[in-house]
Amino acid sequence: MSANANIVIIGCGISGIAAARRLTEAGFQRVRVLEATARGGGRIKTGRLGDNIVEIGANWIHGPSEGNPVFCLARQYGLLDPEALTPENQAMDVGGHPPWVPNVFSSSGRKLNAEDLHPGLEMFFELMHESSEFHSQGGEPFASVGGFVRSEVKQRAAEMWKDMDANTRSLQLCAISSMLKAECCVNGTHSLDEVGLGAFGLYKTLPGLDCTFPGGYEGLIKKLMSELPSGSVAYNWPVRCVHWNNTEKRETPVTVECDDGEKITADHVIVTVPLGYLKKHHSTLFHPPLPLHKLHSVQRLGFGTNNKIFVEFDSAWWDADCEVIYLLWEDEDAMVDQVPDVQRSWIKKLFGFTVLKPTERYGHVLCGWIAGHESEHMETLSEQDVTHAVTQLIRRFTGNPTITPRRVLRSQWFHDPWTCGSYSYPGKGCSVQDLENMMEPLPAEGSQSQPLQVLFAGEATHPCYYSTVHGAVLSGWREADRLISHYSSISPSQSAKSKL
């Protein structure tokens, strides 16, 4: 029976690929992947900046250790540097915050001593940790992480920093603003005021010091796809609507209507489109519409934009051991993570840069990070405008008027019509129930219709690894396993009856 089951997977991102591989390995012979664009990989996208390989999309393996399927696959295919494979690297548990060596520059053109900002940074990380504890206790004091952090900093600063001189204290608060912006990038949100405090702690980290793919993340996609039966992926094949619960056609309960008008019948459809696309198109993508509880969860979950601006230089203006550069605006002691005038001062949302290492491989390349509406505005500007803004920013913060980037490259995830942003986060009012609703198949359990007509995978459907590549892979496997176990539970006599 499983060999005859007709399965359509919508989306050839890594969750769709993971599901397709799992199903074909289990003996399903009629598995077809429909991809709207000309390439596989989705939000895994490797590009080039001059001679350098850079990641336009997914950047790291977060928590490269035995429990991470992306790490295990990358190791199996020989795609990682030797140091990423060491037991020491796998055992290092950084709780999602790699211990990067920082350089800090201020808007008055000074290089600051990172130790001088220790009180502010320590308080900030403490509060982020406390923010993640509410999900297990309930009764959170604020709706959002931003509300909680700002309120607590004010109270604690008044008490703990009362003997600090005004300038030092102001600097600590400006450092917290910079960290709030960095945290917007981590969460893929416009502001921490949009991240739900109650659900913030649902995200789980894995041990291991984050690592990258020397040959590019897309190398993993190529390896995985080479193991799919040839011809199983159709490119440039957008889907207009999934017609499910076709009661009059019990033998093929689902019809996938494509943009070109073609209709493909299926027993099961696995939808792996990004949450950003689902939020925008759910009303036309499903007929009948999504059940209300599922729709409300799609709306409550957050999906924001986090973009990168790669900048290459002839020589380094940062320290040789530096791994991250923070930019501290000295007029931001009000603990802000958004700018008042997006069009005029969008660049202020860029919290800083990570340094591409090792230097022998990349030369002198930085990756700037910017999230939210400011990031979405940045996408609409010309490359020349972006280069000018970044150049002025760096000259101002270093106090060196001659620094000139060799070349610049930026990502534009918000205006990509098939993703509409970067990745998911738990919005205000979100709970574990919303993540469970996201992965619930249609029709709902207990329905009289044929079960498992429409299944859902992708990073936004993973209950604790949302926003990650490993979450996407695990969700693809989960839905494939759901179908595998469904068919292995059907006895031969039942399958004979269903043929009559």
KAHUKA-V876140 format. One record per residue. SS is DSSP state (alpha for helix, beta for strand, coil for the rest). NEAR is the number of other ideal C-beta (glycine too) atoms within 10 Angstrom. Layout:
BEGIN
[[SS,NEAR] [SS,NEAR]]
END
This chain:
BEGIN
[[coil,16] [coil,18] [coil,10] [coil,12] [coil,19] [beta,17] [beta,25] [beta,23] [beta,31] [beta,23] [coil,27] [coil,27] [beta,29] [alpha,32] [alpha,34] [alpha,27] [alpha,29] [alpha,26] [alpha,30] [alpha,28] [alpha,21] [alpha,20] [alpha,28] [alpha,18] [alpha,12] [coil,17] [coil,11] [coil,22] [coil,14] [beta,16] [beta,25] [beta,19] [beta,25] [beta,21] [coil,24] [coil,20] [coil,17] [coil,7] [coil,13] [coil,22] [beta,22] [coil,29] [coil,24] [coil,25] [coil,19] [beta,20] [beta,16] [beta,12] [beta,20] [coil,13] [coil,9] [beta,16] [beta,19] [beta,21] [beta,21] [coil,23] [coil,22] [coil,27] [coil,19] [coil,18] [beta,28] [coil,23] [coil,26] [coil,27] [coil,18] [coil,12] [coil,15] [coil,24] [alpha,18] [alpha,26] [alpha,23] [alpha,15] [alpha,18] [alpha,22] [alpha,17] [alpha,9] [coil,15] [coil,10] [coil,19] [coil,19] [coil,14] [alpha,7] [alpha,11] [alpha,21] [alpha,15] [coil,12] [alpha,8] [alpha,8] [alpha,19] [alpha,22] [alpha,11] [coil,17] [coil,13] [coil,15] [coil,12] [coil,15] [coil,12] [coil,15] [coil,9] [coil,13] [coil,13] [beta,17] [beta,21] [beta,24] [beta,22] [beta,20] [coil,16] [coil,13] [coil,13] [coil,14] [beta,15] [beta,17] [coil,9] [alpha,14] [alpha,9] [alpha,13] [alpha,23] [alpha,12] [alpha,18] [alpha,25] [alpha,19] [alpha,11] [alpha,22] [alpha,23] [alpha,13] [alpha,12] [alpha,19] [alpha,21] [alpha,12] [alpha,16] [alpha,24] [coil,19] [coil,11] [alpha,20] [alpha,20] [alpha,8] [alpha,9] [coil,8] [coil,6] [coil,20] [coil,10] [coil,19] [coil,17] [beta,23] [alpha,32] [alpha,25] [alpha,17] [alpha,22] [alpha,26] [alpha,21] [alpha,14] [alpha,17] [alpha,20] [alpha,11] [alpha,10] [alpha,13] [alpha,19] [alpha,10] [alpha,7] [alpha,11] [coil,17] [coil,8] [coil,7] [coil,14] [coil,9] [alpha,8] [alpha,8] [alpha,14] [alpha,18] [alpha,15] [alpha,22] [alpha,22] [alpha,19] [alpha,23] [alpha,27] [alpha,27] [alpha,22] [alpha,24] [alpha,24] [alpha,25] [alpha,29] [alpha,18] [alpha,22] [alpha,31] [alpha,24] [alpha,17] [alpha,25] [coil,25] [coil,30] [coil,21] [coil,22] [alpha,26] [alpha,19] [alpha,22] [beta,28] [beta,25] [coil,25] [coil,23] [coil,27] [alpha,24] [alpha,19] [alpha,20] [coil,21] [coil,16] [coil,17] [coil,20] [coil,17] [coil,22] [coil,21] [coil,20] [beta,21] [coil,19] [coil,24] [coil,13] [coil,14] [coil,20] [coil,26] [alpha,21] [alpha,18] [alpha,25] [alpha,21] [alpha,15] [alpha,15] [alpha,19] [alpha,18] [alpha,9] [coil,11] [coil,19] [coil,12] [coil,6] [coil,7] [coil,18] [beta,20] [beta,15] [coil,13] [coil,12] [coil,20] [coil,14] [beta,21] [beta,17] [beta,16] [beta,20] [beta,19] [coil,21] [coil,17] [coil,17] [coil,9] [coil,5] [coil,12] [coil,10] [coil,10] [coil,14] [coil,24] [beta,24] [beta,18] [beta,22] [beta,16] [beta,16] [coil,12] [coil,9] [coil,7] [coil,10] [beta,11] [beta,18] [beta,15] [beta,22] [coil,20] [beta,26] [beta,27] [beta,30] [beta,26] [coil,29] [coil,26] [coil,27] [alpha,24] [alpha,25] [alpha,21] [alpha,24] [alpha,18] [alpha,16] [alpha,17] [alpha,16] [alpha,10] [alpha,10] [alpha,19] [beta,21] [beta,15] [coil,10] [coil,12] [coil,19] [coil,15] [alpha,8] [alpha,13] [alpha,20] [alpha,17] [alpha,15] [alpha,23] [alpha,18] [alpha,14] [alpha,19] [coil,24] [beta,26] [beta,24] [beta,27] [coil,30] [beta,24] [beta,25] [beta,24] [beta,23] [beta,26] [beta,24] [beta,20] [beta,17] [coil,10] [coil,8] [coil,14] [coil,18] [coil,20] [coil,13] [coil,8] [coil,9] [coil,19] [coil,17] [beta,20] [beta,23] [beta,22] [beta,22] [beta,24] [coil,19] [coil,13] [coil,12] [coil,21] [coil,17] [coil,10] [coil,21] [coil,22] [coil,27] [coil,20] [coil,20] [coil,8] [coil,9] [alpha,17] [alpha,10] [alpha,9] [alpha,13] [alpha,22] [alpha,21] [alpha,23] [alpha,25] [coil,22] [coil,25] [beta,23] [beta,25] [beta,19] [beta,23] [coil,22] [coil,13] [coil,10] [alpha,12] [alpha,6] [alpha,13] [alpha,20] [coil,17] [beta,17] [beta,25] [beta,24] [beta,21] [beta,25] [beta,22] [beta,27] [beta,28] [alpha,27] [alpha,17] [alpha,24] [alpha,31] [alpha,21] [alpha,17] [alpha,27] [alpha,17] [alpha,12] [coil,15] [coil,8] [alpha,11] [alpha,9] [alpha,11] [alpha,20] [alpha,19] [alpha,15] [alpha,18] [alpha,22] [alpha,15] [alpha,12] [alpha,18] [alpha,22] [alpha,16] [alpha,17] [alpha,24] [alpha,18] [coil,13] [coil,11] [coil,10] [coil,6] [coil,15] [coil,11] [coil,19] [coil,14] [beta,14] [beta,19] [beta,21] [beta,20] [coil,25] [coil,14] [coil,25] [coil,22] [coil,12] [coil,21] [coil,12] [coil,17] [coil,22] [coil,20] [coil,26] [coil,28] [beta,29] [beta,29] [beta,28] [coil,29] [beta,20] [coil,19] [coil,14] [coil,23] [coil,17] [alpha,14] [alpha,13] [alpha,24] [alpha,21] [alpha,13] [alpha,21] [alpha,24] [coil,20] [coil,17] [coil,20] [beta,23] [coil,19] [coil,12] [coil,7] [coil,6] [coil,11] [coil,7] [coil,14] [coil,19] [coil,16] [coil,20] [coil,22] [beta,21] [beta,24] [beta,25] [coil,33] [coil,32] [alpha,27] [alpha,31] [alpha,29] [coil,26] [coil,17] [coil,14] [coil,24] [coil,26] [coil,23] [coil,24] [alpha,27] [alpha,23] [alpha,28] [alpha,33] [alpha,28] [alpha,22] [alpha,29] [alpha,30] [alpha,19] [alpha,19] [alpha,29] [alpha,27] [alpha,14] [alpha,18] [alpha,24] [alpha,18] [alpha,10] [alpha,16] [alpha,18] [alpha,11] [coil,8] [coil,13] [coil,9] [alpha,8] [alpha,8] [alpha,11] [alpha,13] [alpha,10] [alpha,10] [alpha,12] [alpha,9] [coil,4]]
END
